[in-house]
């Protein structure tokens, strides 16, 4: 009864009272992100290390310098502040949504609230799944492909290959000797670096059993020095995360389209080929321009489209409004007999109208 009275009072609030309530909710909303931003700033070094970890693994795989660059003295501090603010907003998102819900829920009917009860937890679950896919699958794969593209651009593609006998000596990983002139009686299977001309030489046995000195051609070097900028790398990761999280809300979009009557499960099944095309375009926008990353992103996106169709069949608007979507749950004793508040209000109104009609009919008969 108190809950119903609170709803009635909220509906009767004046415009000024609504503004005062909004101001109160905004102040409460800021009460958590501000201290959280201070706490996350103290942990920002660990956050940066966590985000850079996939890049370090890829750089080690390609035998590249395992470092990122900061091009100005305050750059690291600015990156930490930006990252701490974003992390604080993400961590306080449930509190912010709760304050928004407390502001708008008193003005909603019970059947309207049931839709929100389904959407908010579903969005939270999909967000966690999207972040996990981004960090553990998509980000390492994209970095591996993108860094590999730059590594494959080499200088000197027409250089002669290394003699197999010299290659066998190199693979033994013996220490290379530094010399200022060639040895007078070189031993077989020996490497040395001539300091005067900075060239590598090796001694091998020819077919006649004589010692032969062979110059080892230098390995082809990449024409691109891949050194990553810390703030731009963090920005790339955050943009990728936001794009994947938004794309992962597709099942809820399908549900909303079904609830408002724009789409139906049969219509969604009929237009699967167009949905696959749209998922491909979204995958190409979110991921870099390589086929492998796009295909890896396309698979979960289309799977989420099919999940939306399944959810729409399980939870149509009529079932959600009636509260029968979770009918498999055992209701508390007596709950099944409790009518919906909105239906009860309608029945009460109809009963009052019928009583008034009966009273007026009785008064007319008495007058006659």
Secondary structure, DSSP 4 states (H G I P E B T S, - for coil): -HHHHHHHHHHT--HHHHHHHHHHHHHHHHHHHHHHHHHHHHTHHHHHHHHHHHHHHHHHHTT----EE--STTHHHHHHHHHHHHHHHHHTHHHHHHHHHHHHGGGS-HHHHHHHHHHHHHHHHHHHHHHHHIIIIIHHHHHHHHHHHHHT-BS-TTSPPPPHHHHHHHHTTPPPEEESS--TTPPSSEEEEETTTTEEEEEEE-TTS-EEEEEEPPPP-BSS---EEHHHHHHHHHHHHHHHHHHTTHHHHHHHHHHTTS--HHHHHHTHHHHHHHHHHHHHHHS-S-HHHHHHHHHHHHHHHHHHHHHHHHS-HHHHHHT-TTTTSPPPTTTTTSPPHHHHHHHHHHHHHHHHHHHHHHHHHHH-
